[in-house]
């Protein structure tokens, strides 16, 4: 009998809890007010990296259904 494995790719842009960070045009990375992505799961905006999101145990897929 054959077995099929399915791998799920967790990405920061597909997570229910991620949002784009507040970024300013023309400002160096070191002086940006937020990272490229932030996590809002706890109710506070926390910087998050792609790598952190890939292995996050609380990652949830964004609901893409239209209202």
Gaussian input, Z-matrix of N, CA and C with variables (Angstrom, degrees):
# hf/3-21g

backbone

0 1
 N
 C     1     B1
 C     2     B2     1     A1
 N     3     B3     2     A2     1     D1
 C     4     B4     3     A3     2     D2
 C     5     B5     4     A4     3     D3
 N     6     B6     5     A5     4     D4
 C     7     B7     6     A6     5     D5
 C     8     B8     7     A7     6     D6
 N     9     B9     8     A8     7     D7
 C    10    B10     9     A9     8     D8
 C    11    B11    10    A10     9     D9
 N    12    B12    11    A11    10    D10
 C    13    B13    12    A12    11    D11
 C    14    B14    13    A13    12    D12
 N    15    B15    14    A14    13    D13
 C    16    B16    15    A15    14    D14
 C    17    B17    16    A16    15    D15
 N    18    B18    17    A17    16    D16
 C    19    B19    18    A18    17    D17
 C    20    B20    19    A19    18    D18
 N    21    B21    20    A20    19    D19
 C    22    B22    21    A21    20    D20
 C    23    B23    22    A22    21    D21
 N    24    B24    23    A23    22    D22
 C    25    B25    24    A24    23    D23
 C    26    B26    25    A25    24    D24
 N    27    B27    26    A26    25    D25
 C    28    B28    27    A27    26    D26
 C    29    B29    28    A28    27    D27
 N    30    B30    29    A29    28    D28
 C    31    B31    30    A30    29    D29
 C    32    B32    31    A31    30    D30
 N    33    B33    32    A32    31    D31
 C    34    B34    33    A33    32    D32
 C    35    B35    34    A34    33    D33
 N    36    B36    35    A35    34    D34
 C    37    B37    36    A36    35    D35
 C    38    B38    37    A37    36    D36
 N    39    B39    38    A38    37    D37
 C    40    B40    39    A39    38    D38
 C    41    B41    40    A40    39    D39
 N    42    B42    41    A41    40    D40
 C    43    B43    42    A42    41    D41
 C    44    B44    43    A43    42    D42
 N    45    B45    44    A44    43    D43
 C    46    B46    45    A45    44    D44
 C    47    B47    46    A46    45    D45
 N    48    B48    47    A47    46    D46
 C    49    B49    48    A48    47    D47
 C    50    B50    49    A49    48    D48
 N    51    B51    50    A50    49    D49
 C    52    B52    51    A51    50    D50
 C    53    B53    52    A52    51    D51
 N    54    B54    53    A53    52    D52
 C    55    B55    54    A54    53    D53
 C    56    B56    55    A55    54    D54
 N    57    B57    56    A56    55    D55
 C    58    B58    57    A57    56    D56
 C    59    B59    58    A58    57    D57
 N    60    B60    59    A59    58    D58
 C    61    B61    60    A60    59    D59
 C    62    B62    61    A61    60    D60
 N    63    B63    62    A62    61    D61
 C    64    B64    63    A63    62    D62
 C    65    B65    64    A64    63    D63
 N    66    B66    65    A65    64    D64
 C    67    B67    66    A66    65    D65
 C    68    B68    67    A67    66    D66
 N    69    B69    68    A68    67    D67
 C    70    B70    69    A69    68    D68
 C    71    B71    70    A70    69    D69
 N    72    B72    71    A71    70    D70
 C    73    B73    72    A72    71    D71
 C    74    B74    73    A73    72    D72
 N    75    B75    74    A74    73    D73
 C    76    B76    75    A75    74    D74
 C    77    B77    76    A76    75    D75
 N    78    B78    77    A77    76    D76
 C    79    B79    78    A78    77    D77
 C    80    B80    79    A79    78    D78
 N    81    B81    80    A80    79    D79
 C    82    B82    81    A81    80    D80
 C    83    B83    82    A82    81    D81
 N    84    B84    83    A83    82    D82
 C    85    B85    84    A84    83    D83
 C    86    B86    85    A85    84    D84
 N    87    B87    86    A86    85    D85
 C    88    B88    87    A87    86    D86
 C    89    B89    88    A88    87    D87
 N    90    B90    89    A89    88    D88
 C    91    B91    90    A90    89    D89
 C    92    B92    91    A91    90    D90
 N    93    B93    92    A92    91    D91
 C    94    B94    93    A93    92    D92
 C    95    B95    94    A94    93    D93
 N    96    B96    95    A95    94    D94
 C    97    B97    96    A96    95    D95
 C    98    B98    97    A97    96    D96
 N    99    B99    98    A98    97    D97
 C   100   B100    99    A99    98    D98
 C   101   B101   100   A100    99    D99
 N   102   B102   101   A101   100   D100
 C   103   B103   102   A102   101   D101
 C   104   B104   103   A103   102   D102
 N   105   B105   104   A104   103   D103
 C   106   B106   105   A105   104   D104
 C   107   B107   106   A106   105   D105
 N   108   B108   107   A107   106   D106
 C   109   B109   108   A108   107   D107
 C   110   B110   109   A109   108   D108
 N   111   B111   110   A110   109   D109
 C   112   B112   111   A111   110   D110
 C   113   B113   112   A112   111   D111
 N   114   B114   113   A113   112   D112
 C   115   B115   114   A114   113   D113
 C   116   B116   115   A115   114   D114
 N   117   B117   116   A116   115   D115
 C   118   B118   117   A117   116   D116
 C   119   B119   118   A118   117   D117
 N   120   B120   119   A119   118   D118
 C   121   B121   120   A120   119   D119
 C   122   B122   121   A121   120   D120
 N   123   B123   122   A122   121   D121
 C   124   B124   123   A123   122   D122
 C   125   B125   124   A124   123   D123
 N   126   B126   125   A125   124   D124
 C   127   B127   126   A126   125   D125
 C   128   B128   127   A127   126   D126
 N   129   B129   128   A128   127   D127
 C   130   B130   129   A129   128   D128
 C   131   B131   130   A130   129   D129
 N   132   B132   131   A131   130   D130
 C   133   B133   132   A132   131   D131
 C   134   B134   133   A133   132   D132
 N   135   B135   134   A134   133   D133
 C   136   B136   135   A135   134   D134
 C   137   B137   136   A136   135   D135
 N   138   B138   137   A137   136   D136
 C   139   B139   138   A138   137   D137
 C   140   B140   139   A139   138   D138
 N   141   B141   140   A140   139   D139
 C   142   B142   141   A141   140   D140
 C   143   B143   142   A142   141   D141
 N   144   B144   143   A143   142   D142
 C   145   B145   144   A144   143   D143
 C   146   B146   145   A145   144   D144
 N   147   B147   146   A146   145   D145
 C   148   B148   147   A147   146   D146
 C   149   B149   148   A148   147   D147
 N   150   B150   149   A149   148   D148
 C   151   B151   150   A150   149   D149
 C   152   B152   151   A151   150   D150
 N   153   B153   152   A152   151   D151
 C   154   B154   153   A153   152   D152
 C   155   B155   154   A154   153   D153
 N   156   B156   155   A155   154   D154
 C   157   B157   156   A156   155   D155
 C   158   B158   157   A157   156   D156
 N   159   B159   158   A158   157   D157
 C   160   B160   159   A159   158   D158
 C   161   B161   160   A160   159   D159
 N   162   B162   161   A161   160   D160
 C   163   B163   162   A162   161   D161
 C   164   B164   163   A163   162   D162
 N   165   B165   164   A164   163   D163
 C   166   B166   165   A165   164   D164
 C   167   B167   166   A166   165   D165
 N   168   B168   167   A167   166   D166
 C   169   B169   168   A168   167   D167
 C   170   B170   169   A169   168   D168
 N   171   B171   170   A170   169   D169
 C   172   B172   171   A171   170   D170
 C   173   B173   172   A172   171   D171
 N   174   B174   173   A173   172   D172
 C   175   B175   174   A174   173   D173
 C   176   B176   175   A175   174   D174
 N   177   B177   176   A176   175   D175
 C   178   B178   177   A177   176   D176
 C   179   B179   178   A178   177   D177
 N   180   B180   179   A179   178   D178
 C   181   B181   180   A180   179   D179
 C   182   B182   181   A181   180   D180
 N   183   B183   182   A182   181   D181
 C   184   B184   183   A183   182   D182
 C   185   B185   184   A184   183   D183
 N   186   B186   185   A185   184   D184
 C   187   B187   186   A186   185   D185
 C   188   B188   187   A187   186   D186
 N   189   B189   188   A188   187   D187
 C   190   B190   189   A189   188   D188
 C   191   B191   190   A190   189   D189
 N   192   B192   191   A191   190   D190
 C   193   B193   192   A192   191   D191
 C   194   B194   193   A193   192   D192
 N   195   B195   194   A194   193   D193
 C   196   B196   195   A195   194   D194
 C   197   B197   196   A196   195   D195
 N   198   B198   197   A197   196   D196
 C   199   B199   198   A198   197   D197
 C   200   B200   199   A199   198   D198

   B1=1.4408
   B2=1.5406
   B3=1.3045
   B4=1.4616
   B5=1.5201
   B6=1.3251
   B7=1.4585
   B8=1.5219
   B9=1.3135
   B10=1.4651
   B11=1.5197
   B12=1.3128
   B13=1.4580
   B14=1.5127
   B15=1.3106
   B16=1.4575
   B17=1.5208
   B18=1.3096
   B19=1.4622
   B20=1.5221
   B21=1.2961
   B22=1.4532
   B23=1.5157
   B24=1.3093
   B25=1.4563
   B26=1.5245
   B27=1.3131
   B28=1.4585
   B29=1.5168
   B30=1.2922
   B31=1.4628
   B32=1.5200
   B33=1.2985
   B34=1.4563
   B35=1.5401
   B36=1.3384
   B37=1.4653
   B38=1.5260
   B39=1.3256
   B40=1.4703
   B41=1.5189
   B42=1.3223
   B43=1.4613
   B44=1.5242
   B45=1.3178
   B46=1.4693
   B47=1.5311
   B48=1.3280
   B49=1.4605
   B50=1.5211
   B51=1.3156
   B52=1.4646
   B53=1.5287
   B54=1.3015
   B55=1.4587
   B56=1.5217
   B57=1.3302
   B58=1.4685
   B59=1.5323
   B60=1.3196
   B61=1.4628
   B62=1.5205
   B63=1.3021
   B64=1.4605
   B65=1.5263
   B66=1.3160
   B67=1.4660
   B68=1.5230
   B69=1.3175
   B70=1.4572
   B71=1.5263
   B72=1.3209
   B73=1.4614
   B74=1.5221
   B75=1.3326
   B76=1.4532
   B77=1.5182
   B78=1.3349
   B79=1.4604
   B80=1.5276
   B81=1.3180
   B82=1.4626
   B83=1.5292
   B84=1.3261
   B85=1.4729
   B86=1.5266
   B87=1.3086
   B88=1.4665
   B89=1.5304
   B90=1.3286
   B91=1.4599
   B92=1.5282
   B93=1.3176
   B94=1.4639
   B95=1.5319
   B96=1.3364
   B97=1.4624
   B98=1.5416
   B99=1.3468
   B100=1.4599
   B101=1.5222
   B102=1.3206
   B103=1.4680
   B104=1.5285
   B105=1.3192
   B106=1.4715
   B107=1.5231
   B108=1.3422
   B109=1.4702
   B110=1.5173
   B111=1.3346
   B112=1.4604
   B113=1.5210
   B114=1.3296
   B115=1.4618
   B116=1.5234
   B117=1.3387
   B118=1.4639
   B119=1.5321
   B120=1.3344
   B121=1.4603
   B122=1.5262
   B123=1.3079
   B124=1.4633
   B125=1.5269
   B126=1.3277
   B127=1.4564
   B128=1.5229
   B129=1.3152
   B130=1.4713
   B131=1.5165
   B132=1.2980
   B133=1.4610
   B134=1.5204
   B135=1.3369
   B136=1.4657
   B137=1.5172
   B138=1.3368
   B139=1.4757
   B140=1.5298
   B141=1.3278
   B142=1.4626
   B143=1.5303
   B144=1.3343
   B145=1.4620
   B146=1.5220
   B147=1.3251
   B148=1.4674
   B149=1.5210
   B150=1.3292
   B151=1.4622
   B152=1.5239
   B153=1.3297
   B154=1.4630
   B155=1.5347
   B156=1.3111
   B157=1.4610
   B158=1.5329
   B159=1.3287
   B160=1.4687
   B161=1.5198
   B162=1.3312
   B163=1.4641
   B164=1.5277
   B165=1.2988
   B166=1.4694
   B167=1.5303
   B168=1.3165
   B169=1.4693
   B170=1.5243
   B171=1.3301
   B172=1.4671
   B173=1.5244
   B174=1.3425
   B175=1.4633
   B176=1.5218
   B177=1.3403
   B178=1.4619
   B179=1.5219
   B180=1.3242
   B181=1.4624
   B182=1.5207
   B183=1.3096
   B184=1.4595
   B185=1.5142
   B186=1.3126
   B187=1.4548
   B188=1.5220
   B189=1.3213
   B190=1.4694
   B191=1.5185
   B192=1.3263
   B193=1.4709
   B194=1.5191
   B195=1.3330
   B196=1.4718
   B197=1.5251
   B198=1.3100
   B199=1.4820
   B200=1.4902
   A1=109.03
   A2=116.65
   A3=121.39
   A4=110.58
   A5=114.91
   A6=121.37
   A7=108.64
   A8=115.55
   A9=121.24
   A10=108.28
   A11=115.65
   A12=121.37
   A13=109.20
   A14=115.83
   A15=121.21
   A16=107.70
   A17=116.09
   A18=121.16
   A19=108.73
   A20=116.31
   A21=121.33
   A22=108.79
   A23=116.25
   A24=121.37
   A25=108.49
   A26=116.45
   A27=121.19
   A28=108.23
   A29=116.77
   A30=120.47
   A31=109.96
   A32=116.00
   A33=121.69
   A34=111.05
   A35=117.56
   A36=119.27
   A37=112.67
   A38=118.76
   A39=121.16
   A40=113.00
   A41=118.17
   A42=120.84
   A43=111.30
   A44=114.74
   A45=122.36
   A46=111.79
   A47=117.00
   A48=121.36
   A49=114.29
   A50=119.73
   A51=120.48
   A52=112.22
   A53=115.11
   A54=122.93
   A55=108.01
   A56=117.79
   A57=118.99
   A58=109.51
   A59=116.33
   A60=120.36
   A61=111.04
   A62=115.94
   A63=122.25
   A64=107.79
   A65=117.37
   A66=122.63
   A67=109.21
   A68=116.35
   A69=122.16
   A70=110.18
   A71=116.32
   A72=121.57
   A73=110.06
   A74=115.73
   A75=120.79
   A76=114.55
   A77=117.44
   A78=121.28
   A79=108.46
   A80=117.39
   A81=122.22
   A82=111.07
   A83=116.11
   A84=121.94
   A85=111.99
   A86=117.08
   A87=121.16
   A88=113.19
   A89=116.84
   A90=120.88
   A91=113.38
   A92=117.99
   A93=121.30
   A94=109.70
   A95=117.30
   A96=119.74
   A97=113.27
   A98=117.72
   A99=121.35
   A100=109.99
   A101=115.27
   A102=120.20
   A103=108.71
   A104=117.17
   A105=121.50
   A106=110.18
   A107=117.57
   A108=122.20
   A109=110.27
   A110=116.35
   A111=121.90
   A112=109.09
   A113=115.65
   A114=122.21
   A115=108.01
   A116=117.05
   A117=120.96
   A118=112.43
   A119=117.82
   A120=121.67
   A121=112.94
   A122=118.62
   A123=121.48
   A124=113.01
   A125=117.20
   A126=120.71
   A127=113.09
   A128=116.21
   A129=121.85
   A130=108.55
   A131=116.73
   A132=121.83
   A133=109.08
   A134=116.46
   A135=122.82
   A136=109.13
   A137=118.51
   A138=120.34
   A139=110.37
   A140=116.38
   A141=121.30
   A142=109.13
   A143=116.07
   A144=121.10
   A145=109.51
   A146=116.67
   A147=121.22
   A148=110.54
   A149=116.92
   A150=122.05
   A151=111.46
   A152=116.55
   A153=120.80
   A154=110.41
   A155=116.95
   A156=121.84
   A157=111.56
   A158=117.83
   A159=122.13
   A160=112.80
   A161=117.38
   A162=121.21
   A163=113.03
   A164=118.02
   A165=122.49
   A166=111.19
   A167=117.06
   A168=121.18
   A169=112.40
   A170=119.00
   A171=121.81
   A172=112.60
   A173=116.33
   A174=121.76
   A175=109.41
   A176=117.49
   A177=122.70
   A178=109.12
   A179=115.70
   A180=121.44
   A181=110.77
   A182=116.43
   A183=121.97
   A184=109.75
   A185=117.01
   A186=121.82
   A187=107.99
   A188=117.04
   A189=121.30
   A190=113.80
   A191=116.80
   A192=119.26
   A193=110.47
   A194=116.76
   A195=119.49
   A196=110.12
   A197=116.17
   A198=121.50
   A199=112.21
   D1=135.09
   D2=-179.25
   D3=-85.25
   D4=148.60
   D5=178.51
   D6=-117.02
   D7=139.21
   D8=178.70
   D9=-115.65
   D10=132.38
   D11=175.94
   D12=-110.07
   D13=142.10
   D14=177.92
   D15=-121.76
   D16=126.25
   D17=177.49
   D18=-103.42
   D19=131.84
   D20=178.02
   D21=-100.05
   D22=128.54
   D23=178.51
   D24=-94.90
   D25=115.53
   D26=177.29
   D27=-91.10
   D28=118.05
   D29=178.70
   D30=-120.23
   D31=150.41
   D32=-177.51
   D33=-61.80
   D34=-34.99
   D35=-177.08
   D36=-78.04
   D37=-14.53
   D38=177.30
   D39=-98.68
   D40=-0.98
   D41=-176.46
   D42=-83.25
   D43=136.95
   D44=178.17
   D45=-58.06
   D46=-29.28
   D47=-172.71
   D48=-96.19
   D49=-5.61
   D50=-175.96
   D51=-94.58
   D52=148.80
   D53=176.95
   D54=-140.66
   D55=152.28
   D56=173.39
   D57=-64.38
   D58=139.53
   D59=178.05
   D60=-74.90
   D61=161.41
   D62=176.70
   D63=-74.23
   D64=117.16
   D65=-176.26
   D66=-124.30
   D67=144.85
   D68=179.24
   D69=-112.44
   D70=131.03
   D71=178.33
   D72=-69.46
   D73=136.42
   D74=176.91
   D75=80.79
   D76=8.26
   D77=179.88
   D78=-109.55
   D79=134.00
   D80=-179.77
   D81=-60.47
   D82=151.47
   D83=-178.24
   D84=-53.21
   D85=-41.15
   D86=-178.20
   D87=-63.62
   D88=-19.27
   D89=-177.05
   D90=-110.48
   D91=6.80
   D92=178.42
   D93=-68.03
   D94=143.60
   D95=-178.61
   D96=-68.98
   D97=-28.58
   D98=179.48
   D99=-142.34
   D100=165.56
   D101=175.25
   D102=-72.99
   D103=174.96
   D104=-179.33
   D105=-59.98
   D106=-39.65
   D107=178.92
   D108=-125.05
   D109=146.57
   D110=173.89
   D111=-128.97
   D112=152.26
   D113=177.44
   D114=-104.93
   D115=134.43
   D116=-178.76
   D117=-113.51
   D118=12.58
   D119=-174.30
   D120=-57.51
   D121=-37.73
   D122=-177.52
   D123=-88.18
   D124=-0.66
   D125=-177.50
   D126=94.49
   D127=-6.87
   D128=176.38
   D129=-119.51
   D130=148.08
   D131=179.49
   D132=-80.34
   D133=114.03
   D134=-177.65
   D135=-119.24
   D136=130.59
   D137=178.13
   D138=-58.67
   D139=140.29
   D140=178.89
   D141=-140.45
   D142=144.01
   D143=178.15
   D144=-103.31
   D145=163.47
   D146=176.24
   D147=-57.47
   D148=-43.76
   D149=-177.76
   D150=-63.09
   D151=-39.99
   D152=179.04
   D153=-65.17
   D154=-40.54
   D155=-179.39
   D156=-67.39
   D157=-35.70
   D158=-179.06
   D159=-59.40
   D160=-29.79
   D161=-176.48
   D162=-114.32
   D163=11.23
   D164=-176.79
   D165=-69.36
   D166=131.06
   D167=179.97
   D168=-79.44
   D169=-13.73
   D170=179.53
   D171=-105.72
   D172=10.79
   D173=178.83
   D174=-60.30
   D175=135.83
   D176=176.56
   D177=-135.92
   D178=137.50
   D179=179.67
   D180=-65.90
   D181=136.70
   D182=175.92
   D183=-64.48
   D184=137.89
   D185=176.21
   D186=-80.05
   D187=109.23
   D188=-175.40
   D189=-95.28
   D190=6.89
   D191=-179.57
   D192=-69.66
   D193=138.56
   D194=177.61
   D195=-69.89
   D196=150.51
   D197=179.02
   D198=-72.84

